[in-house]
Amino acid sequence: MRATPQLVLSLAILSLTLSGCLVRTAANVVTAPVRVASKAVDVATTSQSEADENRGREIRRREEKLAQLERRMSKERQACNAGDKGACKDAEETREEYLELLPQVPVEPR
């Protein structure tokens, strides 16, 4: 069998292509542990901006809860003033819950 120029050229291109694939595969195998470790560190740690966002969400949640307690306490006080003794007790319990939550919400400077 005689090697034709087309066959030689095809074999040369094929060998270059395969060697490139092998090099790429070897590089992926070598760098895989580093990529996995860095991903694990990234997942395990919280950036400062993420921490700030989480803190902001928690503060907003507490502020919403305070507003809800204020509305409930107002309604209960109105009912208490109208003579409902059960509402007086409920208003006091709501007030205690409100006062317990109040120190957990930071005061914004004016």
C-alpha positions as CSV (number, residue, x, y, z in Angstrom):
1,M,0.0,0.0,0.0
2,R,1.3,3.3,-1.0
3,A,0.9,6.4,1.1
4,T,-0.8,9.1,-0.9
5,P,-0.4,12.8,-0.1
6,Q,-4.0,13.0,1.0
7,L,-3.6,10.1,3.4
8,V,-0.4,11.6,4.9
9,L,-2.1,15.0,5.3
10,S,-5.2,13.4,6.9
11,L,-3.1,11.4,9.4
12,A,-1.1,14.5,10.3
13,I,-4.2,16.5,11.0
14,L,-5.8,13.6,12.9
15,S,-2.7,13.2,15.1
16,L,-2.6,17.0,15.9
17,T,-6.3,17.0,16.7
18,L,-6.0,14.0,19.0
19,S,-2.9,15.3,20.7
20,G,-4.8,18.6,21.4
21,C,-7.7,16.6,22.9
22,L,-5.3,14.6,25.1
23,V,-3.6,17.8,26.3
24,R,-6.9,19.4,27.1
25,T,-8.1,16.3,28.9
26,A,-4.8,16.1,30.9
27,A,-5.1,19.8,31.8
28,N,-8.7,19.2,33.0
29,V,-7.7,16.3,35.1
30,V,-4.8,18.2,36.7
31,T,-6.9,21.3,37.4
32,A,-10.0,19.5,38.6
33,P,-9.0,19.3,42.3
34,V,-8.2,23.0,42.4
35,R,-11.5,23.9,40.8
36,V,-13.4,21.7,43.2
37,A,-11.6,23.1,46.2
38,S,-12.1,26.7,45.2
39,K,-15.8,26.0,44.6
40,A,-16.1,24.4,48.0
41,V,-14.5,27.5,49.7
42,D,-16.7,29.8,47.7
43,V,-19.8,27.9,48.8
44,A,-18.6,27.7,52.5
45,T,-17.8,31.4,52.9
46,T,-20.1,34.4,52.8
47,S,-18.8,37.6,51.2
48,Q,-19.2,40.9,52.9
49,S,-21.9,42.0,50.5
50,E,-23.9,38.8,51.0
51,A,-23.6,39.3,54.8
52,D,-24.9,42.9,54.4
53,E,-27.8,41.7,52.2
54,N,-28.7,39.1,54.8
55,R,-28.5,41.6,57.6
56,G,-30.7,44.0,55.7
57,R,-33.3,41.3,55.1
58,E,-33.4,40.3,58.7
59,I,-33.7,44.0,59.8
60,R,-36.6,44.5,57.3
61,R,-38.3,41.3,58.6
62,R,-38.1,42.6,62.2
63,E,-39.4,46.0,61.2
64,E,-42.3,44.4,59.4
65,K,-43.0,42.4,62.6
66,L,-42.9,45.5,64.7
67,A,-45.4,47.3,62.4
68,Q,-47.7,44.3,62.5
69,L,-47.5,44.2,66.3
70,E,-48.2,48.0,66.5
71,R,-51.3,47.6,64.3
72,R,-52.6,44.7,66.4
73,M,-51.9,46.5,69.7
74,S,-53.8,49.6,68.4
75,K,-56.9,47.5,67.5
76,E,-56.7,45.6,70.9
77,R,-56.5,48.9,72.8
78,Q,-59.5,50.3,71.0
79,A,-61.4,47.2,71.9
80,C,-60.2,47.5,75.5
81,N,-61.3,51.1,75.7
82,A,-64.7,50.0,74.4
83,G,-64.9,47.7,77.4
84,D,-63.6,44.4,76.2
85,K,-61.6,43.0,79.1
86,G,-60.1,40.1,77.0
87,A,-58.8,42.7,74.5
88,C,-57.0,44.5,77.4
89,K,-55.2,41.3,78.3
90,D,-54.4,40.7,74.6
91,A,-53.1,44.3,74.2
92,E,-50.8,43.8,77.2
93,E,-49.4,40.6,75.8
94,T,-48.9,42.2,72.4
95,R,-47.1,45.1,74.1
96,E,-44.7,42.7,75.8
97,E,-43.9,41.0,72.5
98,Y,-43.4,44.4,70.9
99,L,-41.0,45.6,73.7
100,E,-39.1,42.3,73.4
101,L,-38.5,42.8,69.7
102,L,-37.9,46.5,69.8
103,P,-34.2,46.3,70.9
104,Q,-33.4,44.0,68.0
105,V,-34.2,46.7,65.4
106,P,-31.5,49.3,65.0
107,V,-32.4,52.9,65.2
108,E,-31.5,54.8,62.0
109,P,-29.7,58.2,62.5
110,R,-31.7,61.2,61.5
